[in-house]
Amino acid sequence: MGAQRPVSLTIERGIATITLNRPQALNAIDRELARHLREVAEAVAADDSVRAVLLRGGERAFSTGADLRERLAMTPDELREHTRLIREAAEALAALPAPSLALVRGYCLAGGAELALACDLRFVDTTARIGFPEVRRGIFPGAGGMLRLPRLVGPARAADLILSGRVVDAEEALRIGLVDRVVPPEELERAAAEYLELIVANAPLAVRAAKAALRHAFDADQEEAARLIEQLRAALDETEDYREGLRAFAEGRPPRFRGR
């Protein structure tokens, strides 16, 4: 029997579920997991049947970040490679054309928190503990967190979390905008599933274009962003899905979107 893969993928009814699968190590990110996660995310990005993505960890931890035991034996070049692999995995998640949701239980720390930040939304249960404690190990977040966290919670709160290295509970994470929903542990799966079904029910081309427009609004200057958003919006006017949406509205029925 072969070794268990560190990242698994299932696709059902338009929802791709990516699962971090090193529970014995609290989903600490070694080089193998980082490589597999990047490859899986790239494969999902290339699959036009995927309308939404769920990224999940385990019961005790979403991920505790880079595998520090592995890093202890690394040369400086290997350390840089490890950081690059985690950053590439996070970037592959951020580049997903379909909306993504991180489902978080337990510890979500350092590089693991940066993976969650690379998703569009974060749903957590009340056991979640989230932080960026890298400064306690002599480094700072290197997988996109330095850019994404200030955009999400603001510069001052990002500075608080990164410079102190403190870990926040689910309620504080919600209050500062680090996560989007907090529910009891027994309700987390249902809450995520119901939300993703809302996305899947919408016109897939419009959803993907809207996500791209939101990304441009952050990544480009306002004038350039306005032009890119207008281009994305205008292209939707020519789709079959848009015409179907208009017909369904006029006929008082649910739309039947086909992604065309």
C-alpha positions as CSV (number, residue, x, y, z in Angstrom):
1,M,0.0,0.0,0.0
2,G,1.5,3.4,-1.0
3,A,2.2,6.3,1.2
4,Q,-0.6,8.7,2.0
5,R,-0.5,11.7,-0.2
6,P,0.0,15.0,1.8
7,V,-2.8,16.7,-0.2
8,S,-6.0,15.2,-1.5
9,L,-8.5,16.5,-4.0
10,T,-12.1,15.6,-4.7
11,I,-14.5,17.4,-7.1
12,E,-18.2,17.0,-6.7
13,R,-21.0,19.1,-8.1
14,G,-18.7,21.8,-9.1
15,I,-16.9,22.1,-5.7
16,A,-13.3,21.2,-5.5
17,T,-12.2,20.1,-2.0
18,I,-8.5,20.4,-1.3
19,T,-7.5,18.7,2.0
20,L,-4.1,19.1,3.8
21,N,-3.4,15.6,4.9
22,R,-0.5,15.4,7.4
23,P,-2.6,15.1,10.6
24,Q,0.2,13.4,12.5
25,A,2.3,16.6,12.0
26,L,-0.7,19.0,12.5
27,N,-0.4,19.7,8.8
28,A,3.0,21.3,9.1
29,I,4.1,22.2,5.6
30,D,7.1,20.2,4.5
31,R,8.5,20.5,1.0
32,E,6.5,17.6,-0.2
33,L,3.2,19.0,1.0
34,A,4.0,22.4,-0.5
35,R,4.8,20.9,-3.9
36,H,1.7,18.8,-3.9
37,L,-0.5,21.7,-2.8
38,R,0.8,23.9,-5.6
39,E,0.3,21.1,-8.2
40,V,-3.2,20.4,-7.0
41,A,-4.2,24.1,-7.0
42,E,-2.8,24.5,-10.5
43,A,-4.8,21.5,-11.7
44,V,-8.0,22.9,-10.1
45,A,-7.4,26.2,-11.8
46,A,-7.2,24.5,-15.2
47,D,-10.5,22.7,-14.6
48,D,-13.4,24.8,-16.0
49,S,-16.0,22.5,-14.3
50,V,-14.9,23.8,-10.9
51,R,-17.1,26.6,-9.6
52,A,-15.9,26.9,-6.1
53,V,-13.0,25.6,-4.0
54,L,-12.8,24.5,-0.4
55,L,-9.4,24.3,1.3
56,R,-9.5,22.4,4.6
57,G,-7.1,21.0,7.2
58,G,-7.7,18.6,10.1
59,E,-9.6,18.5,13.3
60,R,-6.8,19.7,15.6
61,A,-5.2,22.1,13.1
62,F,-5.7,23.7,9.8
63,S,-1.9,23.9,9.6
64,T,0.8,24.9,12.0
65,G,3.0,26.4,9.3
66,A,6.3,25.4,7.9
67,D,7.7,22.1,9.2
68,L,10.3,23.4,11.7
69,R,11.7,19.9,12.4
70,E,12.5,19.5,8.7
71,R,13.9,23.0,8.6
72,L,16.4,22.3,11.4
73,A,18.5,20.1,9.1
74,M,18.3,22.3,6.1
75,T,21.1,24.3,4.5
76,P,20.6,28.0,3.8
77,D,19.8,27.1,0.2
78,E,17.3,24.5,1.3
79,L,15.6,27.0,3.6
80,R,15.2,29.4,0.8
81,E,13.7,26.6,-1.4
82,H,11.3,25.6,1.4
83,T,10.1,29.2,1.8
84,R,9.8,29.5,-2.0
85,L,7.7,26.3,-2.2
86,I,5.3,27.5,0.4
87,R,5.0,30.9,-1.2
88,E,4.3,29.3,-4.6
89,A,1.6,27.1,-3.0
90,A,0.0,30.2,-1.5
91,E,0.2,32.1,-4.9
92,A,-1.4,29.1,-6.7
93,L,-4.3,29.3,-4.3
94,A,-4.6,33.0,-4.7
95,A,-4.6,32.6,-8.5
96,L,-7.5,30.2,-8.5
97,P,-10.1,31.7,-10.9
98,A,-13.0,30.2,-8.9
99,P,-13.9,31.6,-5.4
100,S,-12.1,29.8,-2.6
101,L,-13.0,29.3,1.1
102,A,-10.7,28.1,3.8
103,L,-12.4,26.0,6.5
104,V,-10.4,26.3,9.7
105,R,-10.4,24.3,12.9
106,G,-7.9,24.5,15.7
107,Y,-4.4,26.0,15.0
108,C,-3.9,28.1,11.9
109,L,-0.4,29.5,12.3
110,A,2.5,31.1,10.3
111,G,2.6,29.6,6.8
112,G,-0.7,27.8,7.5
113,A,-2.3,31.2,8.2
114,E,-0.8,32.5,5.0
115,L,-2.5,29.7,3.0
116,A,-5.8,30.7,4.6
117,L,-5.1,34.3,3.7
118,A,-4.6,33.3,0.1
119,C,-8.2,32.1,-0.1
120,D,-11.1,34.6,-0.7
121,L,-12.9,33.8,2.5
122,R,-12.3,32.1,5.8
123,F,-14.9,30.2,7.9
124,V,-13.7,29.0,11.3
125,D,-15.2,27.2,14.3
126,T,-14.8,28.4,17.9
127,T,-11.7,26.2,18.4
128,A,-9.7,28.2,15.8
129,R,-6.5,29.9,17.0
130,I,-4.8,32.1,14.3
131,G,-1.5,33.9,14.3
132,F,1.7,34.8,12.7
133,P,4.4,33.9,15.3
134,E,7.3,33.9,12.9
135,V,9.1,36.7,14.8
136,R,9.4,34.3,17.7
137,R,11.6,32.1,15.5
138,G,13.7,35.0,14.1
139,I,11.9,35.4,10.8
140,F,8.7,37.0,9.5
141,P,5.9,35.8,7.2
142,G,7.4,34.9,3.8
143,A,4.4,33.4,1.8
144,G,2.4,36.5,1.0
145,G,1.2,37.4,4.5
146,M,3.1,40.7,4.6
147,L,1.1,41.8,1.6
148,R,-2.3,40.2,2.2
149,L,-2.7,40.7,5.9
150,P,-2.6,44.6,5.9
151,R,-5.1,44.6,3.0
152,L,-7.4,42.4,5.0
153,V,-7.3,43.9,8.5
154,G,-5.5,47.3,7.9
155,P,-1.9,48.3,8.5
156,A,-2.1,48.9,12.2
157,R,-3.8,45.5,13.1
158,A,-1.4,43.7,10.7
159,A,1.5,45.3,12.5
160,D,0.1,44.2,15.9
161,L,-0.2,40.6,14.8
162,I,3.1,40.3,12.9
163,L,5.3,42.3,15.3
164,S,3.9,40.7,18.5
165,G,3.6,37.2,17.1
166,R,0.5,36.8,19.3
167,V,-2.2,34.2,18.5
168,V,-5.9,35.3,18.4
169,D,-9.0,33.3,19.1
170,A,-11.9,33.0,16.7
171,E,-13.9,35.9,18.2
172,E,-11.1,38.4,18.0
173,A,-10.3,37.1,14.5
174,L,-13.8,37.9,13.4
175,R,-13.9,41.3,15.1
176,I,-10.8,42.5,13.3
177,G,-11.8,41.1,9.9
178,L,-9.3,38.3,9.8
179,V,-12.1,35.7,9.3
180,D,-15.5,36.0,7.8
181,R,-17.7,33.6,9.9
182,V,-17.4,31.9,13.3
183,V,-19.7,28.9,14.1
184,P,-19.7,26.1,16.7
185,P,-17.6,23.1,15.6
186,E,-20.6,20.9,14.8
187,E,-22.0,23.6,12.4
188,L,-18.8,24.4,10.4
189,E,-19.2,21.8,7.7
190,R,-22.8,22.8,7.1
191,A,-22.1,26.5,7.1
192,A,-19.4,26.1,4.5
193,A,-21.4,23.7,2.3
194,E,-24.4,26.0,2.3
195,Y,-22.3,29.0,1.4
196,L,-20.5,27.3,-1.4
197,E,-23.9,26.2,-2.8
198,L,-24.9,29.8,-3.1
199,I,-21.8,30.5,-5.2
200,V,-22.3,27.3,-7.4
201,A,-25.9,28.4,-8.1
202,N,-24.7,31.6,-9.7
203,A,-23.5,32.1,-13.3
204,P,-19.9,30.7,-13.3
205,L,-18.5,33.1,-15.9
206,A,-19.9,36.1,-14.0
207,V,-18.5,34.8,-10.7
208,R,-15.0,34.2,-12.1
209,A,-15.1,37.7,-13.8
210,A,-16.2,39.3,-10.6
211,K,-13.4,37.6,-8.6
212,A,-10.9,38.8,-11.2
213,A,-12.3,42.3,-11.1
214,L,-12.0,42.4,-7.3
215,R,-8.4,41.3,-7.5
216,H,-7.6,44.0,-10.1
217,A,-9.2,46.6,-7.8
218,F,-6.6,45.8,-5.2
219,D,-3.6,45.1,-7.4
220,A,-3.8,48.0,-9.9
221,D,-4.0,51.7,-9.6
222,Q,-7.6,53.0,-9.7
223,E,-7.7,54.2,-13.3
224,E,-6.2,50.9,-14.6
225,A,-8.4,48.9,-12.3
226,A,-11.5,50.7,-13.7
227,R,-10.5,49.9,-17.2
228,L,-9.9,46.2,-16.5
229,I,-13.2,45.9,-14.5
230,E,-15.1,47.5,-17.4
231,Q,-13.5,45.0,-19.9
232,L,-14.5,42.1,-17.7
233,R,-18.0,43.4,-17.2
234,A,-18.5,44.1,-20.9
235,A,-17.5,40.6,-21.9
236,L,-20.3,39.1,-19.7
237,D,-22.9,41.0,-21.7
238,E,-22.2,38.6,-24.6
239,T,-22.5,35.4,-22.7
240,E,-25.3,32.8,-22.9
241,D,-25.5,32.8,-19.1
242,Y,-26.3,36.5,-19.1
243,R,-29.1,36.1,-21.6
244,E,-30.3,33.1,-19.6
245,G,-30.3,35.1,-16.4
246,L,-32.5,37.8,-18.1
247,R,-34.9,35.2,-19.5
248,A,-35.2,33.4,-16.2
249,F,-36.0,36.7,-14.4
250,A,-38.6,37.6,-17.0
251,E,-40.2,34.1,-16.8
252,G,-40.1,33.9,-13.0
253,R,-38.0,30.8,-12.7
254,P,-34.5,29.8,-11.5
255,P,-31.8,30.3,-14.1
256,R,-30.0,27.3,-15.7
257,F,-26.5,28.5,-16.1
258,R,-24.1,26.5,-18.4
259,G,-20.9,28.5,-18.1
260,R,-21.1,29.8,-21.7
